Amino acid sequence: MFAHVALALGLALGPTPTPAYTAPRVNVLAEVDDIGDIKVTADYTLTFTRDDRSAYVDLPRTRNMFVDNISIKEGGTSYKSSFYSAIDSRGEPGLWGETFCEANAPHRIVWYFDAKAGTTRTFRLGYTLKGSGTTSDYGAHTTVHLPVWAANWATPLNRLDVKLTFPRRTKPTEAFSTPPGALRVKLAPGEATAEATDLPAHRSLTLHVDAPSENTAEETHGDGEVLEALRAGHGPTVYDQPTGDCVDKVALRRAEDDRRRPAQNRTILVVGGGIIVILLVTWWLPRRRRR
């Protein structure tokens, strides 16, 4: 009897909330300029399993890296910047906001839309990563660090494609990823391309590429603590977990998700309550007759 009641209570509590989307594909195009900044264009393709009104990315950062020149587009529509950056459904569609969480934390970008269940949308995020390189050999080499997938995404990624270009067809000499081995990388004069499939949720991914400076022979390999660590499978610390205000805003999103499912929750409670009543009656009536 008590096992039946426990089952009914399980139905009343309902299933664990699932993400509002799946992620079929992300395409990242990045260009290193003459001063070492990386200009990034990232296309996020999301298929929505239920209605939703906002998404966000916690861009991982290495030490001294910061994010600038943010833009968001969808098709021919440019989203407008705003001071609102909570992760909820109250943001006006067509706006985006940002939050600098803390020094040792990712940089959050939030954007707002009106997506219906069953639709597929592609959002183009543009931004510049400043301070994203680590020099070695007294400036003869630079290792650039490019975050390509963030830990905040609650769904696996089916496919990731990355292309990183360098000025004046500089030939990169080595490439790594954090975590190690997560990317299949090819190096060619002026560029590095990488791909991955079936990336797990809640795990960030960063591409590290080392290249000689303009006046250095292209066949030489760099030296230094960062490169030695990457070769050993470690590399620089990547800050991908939210802290400070960003943690509070994640809690706001969870609360908002709970608020947006009251009808579903009420239905589950009614059904679960009905099952409990039926089980109690079937247990009580035979005992009453025996009296």
N, C-alpha and C positions, 0 to 999 in steps of 0.2 A: 504493500500500500504506500509506504513512504517513498519507495523508489518511483512509483507512478507520480506522486506529488512532486518529487524532485524533477522528473522529466517535464511536467507541466510548468514548473517554475522556470526551467531552462528555456522553454518556448516563450514565456512571458518576458524574459530578459532580452530576447532577440539576438540576432547575429552581430558579430563584431563589424563596425563600419568599414567599408571598403573604399578605396580611392574612387574619385568621380571620373577617372580617365584611365586609358592605357596609353603607352608611349611607343608607337610603331617605329619612329625614326627621329634622330637628331643629326643635323649636318652643321659642322663648325668650320668656318673659313676664317683664318687668322693671318695677319700680315705684320711682320716685324719691320718697323721703320728705321730710318737712319740713326735715331737716338736710342733705339732699343725698346721703345714702347710697342705693345701688340694691339693692333686694331682688330677686333673680333666681330664677326657676324655669325650668329647661331640661330638656326631655324629649328624650332621645337614643334614637332607634329604630334598632336594629342587627339585621341578618339574618346569622346565622352560617353560614359556608360549611364550617366544620369545628368540632369540639369546642374549646371555649375556657373559661378559668376566670378571666380578669381583663381589665379595660380601664382606661384612664386618660385624663385630659385635662390638658393643660398650659395653664391659663387665662392668656391674655396679660394683661399689666399695663402701664399707663402709670406714669410716675414718681409716687411718693407713694400709689399705690393698693395696698390690701391686702385679702385675702379673709378673711371671718369667717362664723361661724354656718353651717357646712357641714352638709348632710344629704343622704342618698340613700335613695330609695324605689323599690320596684318593685311595682306593683299596690298591694295593701294591706300590704305588708311593708316595714318600715323597717330599713335596714342599720344596724349598730352601729359606732361609731368604734373604731379600734384604733391601736396604735403601729406596726403593720406597714405599709409602703408600698412594698415592692419590686414591680417589675413582673414577676411570675412566676406560676406556678400553685400556689404553696405556701400562699397566703393562704386562710383559711377562708371558704367561701361565706357571704355575708350580712354581711361586714365591709367597712369602708373605712378608708383612711389618707390622710395628706397629707404633702407635703414642701414646705417653703419653700426653694426652690433657692438663690437668692442675691438681693441687692437688685435687681439689673438682670436679672431672669429671671422666667419665669412661675411661677405657683403650681400645684403638681401635686396632683391628686386621683386616687387609685387605688381601685377597688372590685373585689370578688371574688364570683364566682358559679359556677354549673356549667351552662354552655350547651351544647346538643347541636347538631350540624350540621343545618341545615335549619330551625331555629327562629328566630323573630323576638321580640326582647325590647325593652321600653321602660324605660329607667332615668331616673328623675326626680332631677336634681341641684338642690338648693337652696343658696344662699349669698348673702352680703351683700358688696357691693363698697363699701369705705370709701375716702374720699379720691379718688373717681373723677371729681370735677368740677374744672374750671378756671374761676375767676371772671375777669370783665373789667369795664371801665367802673366801677371802684370798687365792685364788687359788684352792679351793676345787671343783669348777665347772668351766667349760668353755662352752660358747655359741659360736658355729661356725656359720658363715654367708656365705651361698653359693648362688651366683647369678646363676639362671638357665634359664632365658629368658631375652633378652635385649630390650630396648625401641626403638632401631633403626629399628627393623624389620617392614617393611611396609605392611606385610601381616599377617593375623591371623595364629595361629599354631593349627593344627588339634589335635595333641596328644603330650604330654610331659611325659616322664618317668624319674624318678630320683632315684638313689641308692647311699646313703652316708654311708660308713663303718668307724668304729672306731677300734683302736688297742686293742688287747687282749679282744675282745668281750665285751667291756665296754657298758653297757646298757644305752642309752639315756633316759632321763626322761620327757622331754617336747619338743614340736616342734611348730613352728609358721611360718607364711609366710607374706611377704610384697608384695602386699596388703593382709590384713587378709582374711582368708578363701578361698584363690585362689588355694590352694593345698589340696589334700586328702592324709594325711600322716599316715603311720603305723610305730610304733616303736617296735623293737625286740632286743634281746641281740646282740650287735655289729653292729647294722645298723639301718638306717631310710630309708624307701622307700616312694616315693611320686609320685602322678600322677595328671594330669589335662588334660582337653579336651577343645577345642574351645576357646583358649586364644586369646584375641583381639590384634590387631596390636598396635604398639607404646606405649606399657606399659610393664615395666620391672617386673620381678618376682624374689624374693629372698627367699630361705629357711633358717630358723634359727633353729638350734637344740642345746639343752642344754644337757650336759652329765657330770657326776661326774669324778673327776680325779681318778687315779689308786688306791689311798689309801683312797678313800671316799666310804662310804656305798652306794650301787647302788640305794637304794630306797629313798634316800634323794633328796630334790628339792633345787635348788640353790636360791640365793637371790641377789639383787643388782638392780641398776637403770635400766640397759638394760633389764633384765628379767621382772621387774615390768612394764616397758613400753610396752614390747611385750605382756604381759598378758592383758594389757589395750587396746591392738589393735594398738599400735604405733610402738615402736621399733626404732632402730638406723636409722639415715639418710642414704639413699642409693643414691649415686651419679650416675645418669643414663642419664643425659642430656649433650651433647657435649658442650664444651666451647673453646674459644681461637682458635688455629689452626684447631681444628676438625670441627668447624662451617664452616670455609672457605672451608675445603675439602668436606663437604657435598654439598656446593654450586657448587664445581667443578663437582661432580657427576651429579647434576641436569643439569648443562650446557652440560655435555657430553651426557646425555640422549637426550637432545634437539638436539644436533648435529647429533646424530645417527638416527634421524627420518626425515631427510630432504625430502626424496622421498615421505613419507606419508604426510608430511605437504604440499608439492607442489601439490599433488593430491587433497587434501582437498581444497586448495586455488583455484585450477583450477575449480573444481566442484562448489564451492561456488560462484566464479566469474561468471561462466556460468549461474547459477540460477539467480543471480542479473541482468544480461543482459536480460534474457528472461522475467523476471518480469517487468523490465523497458520498454521493447518493447511492451508487452501486455498492459501496462498502457498508453503508449504514442500513439499507433496506433488508438484506438477508438476516442481519442480526436482530432487527426489530420483529421479524416474522417468527424467529425461533423463540422469542419470549412469549 
